[in-house]
Amino acid sequence: VSPDGKTLAYKAMKRPGFEADRFGLYLRDLKTGAVTALAADWDRSVDDIKWSKDGKSLLVTAGDVGHQVLFRIDARTGQAMPQSRDGHMDAFAESASGLVFLKSALNSPSRLYLANAKAMFVDMGARRLDNANPVLNDRAMGEYEQFSFKGWNGETVYGYVVKPANYVEGKTYPVAFLVHGGPQSSFGDSWSYRWNPETYAGAGYAVVMIDFHGSTGYGQAFTDSISEHWGDRPLEDLQKGWAFALDKYKFINGDKACALGASYGGFMVNWIAGNWKQPWKCLVTHDGVFDSRNMGYSTEELWFDNWENGGDVFHDPAKYDTFNPMMHAKDWSVPMLVVHSDRDYRIPLSQGIGAFTACQAKGIDSEFLRFPDESHWVLKPQNSMMWHKTVFDWLDKYIGGGAK
């Protein structure tokens, strides 16, 4: 509710059944009930909303080209102006001293800052207020940068590359090629306690991540483009992004690379196993879809699968085979680590068992890591330690050995 109590600001989607529809910003006059769409032509999806102290604008966060940016939106005109530049704006609040905010990045967990009131952007010259994690001062982080290339349909696609923390100029390094889940999400300039690129950099690997078609923060049409196209448009982006990174970053050793992903990323690794296996010495699939038909009637999010496949599996089962990794398992040959959890009802345990069984039946070197007490995410600290140890042991087995 606005500071004067007259207006309610809220966000809403238009398309029922689609979890990744654009969150638009709306204003409701609390006296008349009249609703106005604010910044209707602004092609970003709203996350957090707060009124400014004077009630003349709204402060909102939204994904924007690989970053989570703070915007100020004029409550009268709807003009959206960026207030931050890079990284991931995690939380913010106006105070008597200015804007206080939490921001993270690929090389830093969330930190607390006080903005310089005179700065053009709040994260320009901001003063850090916390020192809650001094051990980070002793941790080497891999340097990173964003890049772009022409992907599917000739459209611009973005990605990130992370150097190993022990990077030495002139040497080449094995590569972890990370594929994000969602699929409507982003591997952007942010910190994670699950799939964290810096853990690979700290273990001596270079990292490549592509925000393929379907990712968020690049406009709603870009996000929409993956629905009913799980295996073609994003795969083309991944292939072209990999080729671009190999050509541009000479420290990447293309002969020692592993593709890894979870959820949709796990689906894509399973899809890659039968449709793009040439570059990879090993694969890691975590909570990934193996059999799309089975997924269509066993997931707890039937509405999600119905949307992504353009209908339900009961009326058009053949449609679910268009991008069904199981249909290509006969062509699998790359060593695969499969990870799955008993309490994953999003992508049930049988999907992981299916992928592992396919590898075993074909005599492919494979391992299965099962967590009886986890869901779609590995959240318990000791389980996370086991997850990372198992994954890094797998990488070391096939692409380890460090730089050359």
C-alpha positions in Angstrom: 0.0 0.0 0.0 1.3 3.5 -0.9 2.5 5.8 1.9 -0.7 7.9 1.6 -2.9 4.8 1.9 -4.7 5.4 -1.4 -3.1 2.9 -3.8 -2.2 -0.8 -3.8 0.7 -1.9 -5.9 0.9 -5.5 -6.8 2.3 -7.9 -9.4 0.4 -10.4 -11.4 0.6 -12.8 -14.4 -1.9 -13.0 -17.2 -1.7 -16.6 -18.4 -3.0 -19.3 -16.0 -1.0 -22.5 -15.8 2.3 -20.9 -16.9 4.7 -20.4 -14.0 7.2 -18.3 -16.0 4.8 -15.8 -17.4 5.8 -12.1 -17.0 4.9 -10.6 -13.6 3.4 -7.2 -14.6 3.1 -4.3 -12.2 -0.4 -3.0 -11.4 -1.9 -0.1 -9.3 -5.3 -0.3 -7.7 -7.1 2.7 -6.5 -8.4 1.6 -3.1 -11.4 4.0 -3.2 -12.7 3.4 -6.7 -11.3 -0.1 -7.4 -9.8 1.1 -10.7 -6.8 -0.9 -11.8 -4.0 0.5 -14.0 -1.1 -1.4 -15.5 2.1 0.4 -14.8 5.1 0.2 -17.1 3.1 -2.2 -19.4 5.6 -1.9 -22.2 8.6 -2.6 -20.0 9.7 -6.1 -21.0 10.9 -7.3 -17.6 9.3 -9.5 -15.0 8.9 -7.9 -11.5 10.2 -9.6 -8.4 10.2 -7.5 -5.2 8.2 -4.3 -4.9 8.4 -1.4 -2.4 7.1 2.2 -2.5 9.5 5.0 -2.3 9.2 7.1 0.9 7.6 9.9 -0.9 5.2 7.7 -2.8 6.2 9.1 -6.2 7.8 5.9 -7.4 8.2 2.2 -6.8 11.4 0.4 -6.2 11.4 -3.0 -7.9 13.9 -5.7 -8.7 13.9 -7.7 -11.9 16.2 -10.0 -13.9 18.0 -8.0 -16.6 20.6 -9.6 -19.0 22.3 -11.9 -16.5 21.9 -9.6 -13.5 19.2 -8.9 -10.8 18.8 -5.1 -11.1 17.1 -2.6 -8.9 14.8 -0.2 -10.9 12.9 2.9 -9.9 9.5 3.1 -11.7 7.7 6.5 -11.8 4.2 5.9 -10.3 2.7 8.4 -12.8 4.5 7.8 -16.1 5.7 4.2 -15.6 9.2 5.0 -16.7 11.7 2.5 -15.4 15.2 3.6 -14.6 17.9 1.2 -13.4 19.3 2.0 -10.0 22.0 -0.7 -9.8 24.4 -2.1 -12.4 25.7 -5.6 -11.9 25.5 -8.5 -9.5 22.2 -9.6 -7.8 20.1 -7.3 -5.7 18.9 -9.6 -3.0 17.0 -7.1 -0.7 16.6 -3.4 -0.2 15.1 -0.8 2.0 15.0 3.0 2.2 16.2 4.5 5.5 16.9 7.9 6.9 20.5 7.5 5.8 19.7 6.4 2.3 19.2 3.0 0.6 20.4 0.0 2.5 20.7 -3.2 0.4 21.9 -6.7 0.2 23.8 -7.7 -3.0 25.6 -10.8 -4.1 27.6 -11.8 -7.2 29.2 -14.8 -8.8 32.2 -14.2 -6.5 30.5 -13.1 -3.3 27.6 -14.2 -1.1 25.1 -11.6 -0.1 26.7 -8.5 1.6 25.1 -5.5 3.4 25.7 -2.0 1.9 24.6 1.6 2.4 24.3 3.5 -0.8 26.0 6.8 -1.5 23.1 9.2 -1.9 24.9 11.2 -4.6 25.9 8.2 -6.8 24.3 7.5 -10.1 23.8 3.9 -9.2 23.3 2.6 -5.6 26.1 0.1 -5.9 28.6 2.7 -7.1 30.7 3.7 -4.2 28.4 2.0 -1.7 29.8 1.4 1.8 29.8 -2.2 3.1 28.3 -2.5 6.5 29.0 -6.1 7.4 31.9 -8.3 8.3 30.0 -11.4 9.2 32.0 -13.8 7.1 35.7 -12.9 7.4 36.8 -16.4 6.2 35.9 -15.2 2.7 38.9 -12.9 2.8 41.2 -16.0 2.6 39.3 -17.7 -0.2 40.5 -17.4 -3.8 37.7 -16.7 -6.3 37.9 -17.2 -10.0 37.6 -14.1 -12.1 34.6 -14.1 -14.4 33.1 -12.2 -17.3 30.0 -12.1 -19.4 30.0 -12.8 -23.1 27.4 -12.8 -25.9 27.1 -14.6 -29.3 24.5 -15.3 -32.0 22.4 -18.3 -31.0 19.1 -19.8 -32.2 17.4 -17.8 -34.9 20.4 -15.4 -35.1 19.3 -13.8 -31.8 21.8 -12.6 -29.1 22.4 -15.1 -26.3 24.5 -14.4 -23.2 26.8 -16.5 -21.0 29.5 -16.4 -18.4 32.9 -17.8 -18.2 34.8 -18.3 -14.9 38.5 -18.7 -14.6 40.0 -21.3 -12.2 40.9 -19.7 -8.9 44.5 -20.7 -9.4 44.6 -19.4 -13.0 48.0 -18.9 -14.6 48.3 -17.0 -17.9 49.2 -19.3 -20.8 47.9 -22.5 -19.3 44.8 -24.4 -20.3 42.2 -25.9 -17.9 39.6 -28.6 -17.8 36.0 -27.3 -18.1 32.8 -27.7 -16.2 29.9 -26.8 -18.6 27.0 -26.0 -16.3 23.4 -26.1 -17.6 20.8 -24.3 -15.5 17.4 -25.7 -14.4 14.0 -24.1 -14.6 14.2 -24.1 -17.6 12.9 -20.5 -17.1 15.7 -19.2 -14.9 19.2 -17.9 -15.3 22.8 -18.8 -14.5 23.6 -15.1 -13.9 25.8 -12.9 -11.8 24.7 -14.3 -8.4 25.7 -16.5 -5.6 24.4 -20.0 -4.8 24.8 -22.5 -2.0 23.9 -25.4 -4.4 25.2 -24.9 -7.9 28.0 -22.5 -7.3 30.4 -21.9 -10.2 33.1 -20.8 -7.8 33.3 -24.3 -6.2 34.4 -25.6 -9.6 36.8 -22.7 -10.0 38.2 -23.4 -6.6 38.8 -27.0 -7.6 40.9 -25.9 -10.6 38.2 -26.0 -13.3 37.2 -23.3 -15.8 33.4 -22.9 -16.0 31.2 -22.0 -18.9 27.4 -21.2 -18.5 24.9 -20.3 -21.2 21.6 -18.5 -20.7 20.0 -20.3 -23.5 16.5 -19.5 -25.0 14.0 -19.9 -22.3 16.1 -18.1 -19.7 14.7 -15.2 -17.7 15.8 -11.5 -17.8 16.0 -11.1 -21.6 12.3 -10.3 -22.4 9.2 -12.5 -22.3 9.5 -13.7 -25.9 12.9 -15.1 -25.1 11.5 -16.9 -22.1 8.5 -18.2 -24.0 10.6 -19.6 -26.8 11.5 -22.8 -25.0 8.0 -24.1 -24.4 7.5 -27.1 -26.7 11.1 -26.8 -27.7 13.1 -28.3 -24.8 15.6 -30.2 -27.0 16.2 -28.0 -30.1 16.5 -24.2 -29.5 18.3 -24.4 -26.2 20.6 -27.2 -27.5 21.6 -25.0 -30.5 22.4 -22.2 -28.1 24.5 -24.5 -25.9 26.4 -25.8 -28.9 27.0 -22.3 -30.4 27.9 -20.9 -26.9 30.4 -23.7 -26.3 32.0 -23.1 -29.7 32.2 -19.4 -29.1 33.8 -19.8 -25.6 36.3 -22.3 -27.0 37.4 -19.8 -29.7 37.5 -16.7 -27.4 38.9 -18.1 -24.2 42.2 -19.8 -24.9 42.6 -21.1 -21.3 39.7 -23.5 -21.9 40.8 -27.1 -22.7 38.0 -28.4 -25.0 39.5 -31.9 -24.8 38.8 -32.2 -21.1 35.2 -31.1 -20.5 32.2 -32.4 -18.6 28.6 -31.2 -18.9 26.6 -31.0 -15.7 23.0 -29.9 -14.9 20.1 -30.3 -12.5 16.3 -30.4 -13.1 15.9 -29.1 -16.6 19.7 -29.0 -16.7 19.5 -32.7 -15.8 17.1 -33.3 -18.7 19.5 -31.5 -21.0 22.4 -33.6 -19.9 20.3 -36.7 -20.6 19.4 -35.2 -24.0 23.0 -34.3 -24.7 24.0 -37.9 -23.9 22.2 -39.1 -27.0 22.3 -36.0 -29.2 25.6 -34.1 -28.6 28.1 -36.4 -26.9 31.2 -35.6 -28.9 32.8 -32.9 -26.7 32.2 -34.5 -23.3 34.4 -36.9 -21.4 31.8 -37.3 -18.7 28.3 -36.2 -17.7 26.5 -35.4 -14.4 22.7 -35.4 -14.4 21.0 -34.4 -11.1 17.2 -34.8 -10.7 16.8 -34.8 -14.5 14.0 -36.0 -16.7 14.8 -39.3 -18.4 11.5 -40.4 -19.7 9.2 -37.5 -20.7 6.1 -39.7 -21.0 6.5 -41.0 -17.5 7.2 -37.5 -16.2 3.9 -36.4 -17.8 1.8 -38.4 -15.4 4.0 -38.8 -12.3 5.2 -35.3 -11.5 3.4 -33.3 -8.8 3.3 -30.3 -11.2 1.1 -31.7 -14.0 0.1 -28.2 -15.1 3.8 -27.4 -15.7 4.4 -30.5 -17.9 1.1 -29.8 -19.8 2.2 -26.3 -20.6 5.7 -27.1 -21.6 4.5 -30.0 -23.9 1.5 -28.2 -25.3 -1.0 -30.6 -23.8 -1.4 -33.6 -21.4 0.2 -37.0 -21.9 -3.1 -38.8 -21.9 -4.4 -37.1 -25.0 -1.2 -36.8 -27.0 1.5 -39.2 -25.6 3.5 -39.1 -28.9 4.1 -35.4 -28.4 6.0 -36.2 -25.3 8.5 -38.2 -27.3 9.6 -35.2 -29.4 12.3 -34.4 -26.9 12.3 -37.6 -24.8 15.9 -38.6 -23.7 14.8 -42.2 -23.2 14.1 -42.5 -26.9 17.9 -41.8 -27.5 19.3 -43.9 -24.7 20.3 -46.6 -27.2 23.0 -44.1 -28.4 24.4 -43.2 -25.0 28.1 -43.9 -24.4 29.6 -41.1 -22.3 30.3 -42.0 -18.6 27.5 -40.6 -16.4 27.0 -39.8 -12.7 23.3 -39.8 -11.8 22.1 -38.0 -8.7 18.5 -38.3 -7.4 16.5 -38.0 -4.2 13.7 -40.1 -2.8 11.5 -37.0 -1.8 11.7 -35.4 -5.2 8.1 -35.3 -6.3 8.8 -32.7 -9.0 10.9 -35.2 -11.0 10.4 -38.5 -9.3 13.1 -40.9 -8.2 12.2 -43.3 -11.0 13.6 -40.9 -13.5 17.1 -41.1 -12.0 16.8 -44.9 -11.7 15.9 -45.0 -15.4 18.9 -43.0 -16.5 21.3 -45.1 -14.3 19.7 -48.4 -15.5 20.1 -47.3 -19.1 23.9 -46.7 -18.5 24.3 -50.0 -16.6 22.4 -52.0 -19.3 24.7 -50.6 -22.0 27.9 -51.1 -20.0 28.6 -47.4 -19.6 30.7 -46.5 -16.7 28.2 -44.9 -14.3 27.5 -44.2 -10.6 24.2 -43.5 -8.8 24.2 -41.1 -5.8 20.8 -41.3 -3.9 19.6 -39.1 -1.1 16.7 -40.7 0.9 16.1 -37.5 2.9 16.3 -34.8 0.2 13.7 -33.4 -2.2 14.3 -31.6 -5.6 17.2 -29.8 -4.0 20.1 -31.0 -1.8 19.8 -28.7 1.2 21.2 -30.4 4.3 24.9 -29.4 4.9 26.3 -32.9 5.2 24.4 -34.0 2.2 25.8 -31.1 0.3 29.3 -32.0 1.3 28.7 -35.6 0.0 27.2 -34.2 -3.2 30.2 -32.0 -3.9 32.8 -34.7 -3.0 31.1 -37.2 -5.3 30.8 -34.8 -8.2 34.4 -33.6 -7.9 35.6 -37.2 -7.6 33.8 -37.9 -10.9 35.3 -34.9 -12.6 38.7 -35.7 -11.4 38.4 -39.2 -12.7 37.7 -38.1 -16.3 39.0 -34.6 -16.7 41.2 -34.0 -13.7 44.9 -33.5 -13.6 44.8 -29.7 -13.5 46.3 -27.3 -16.0 48.7 -28.0 -18.8 
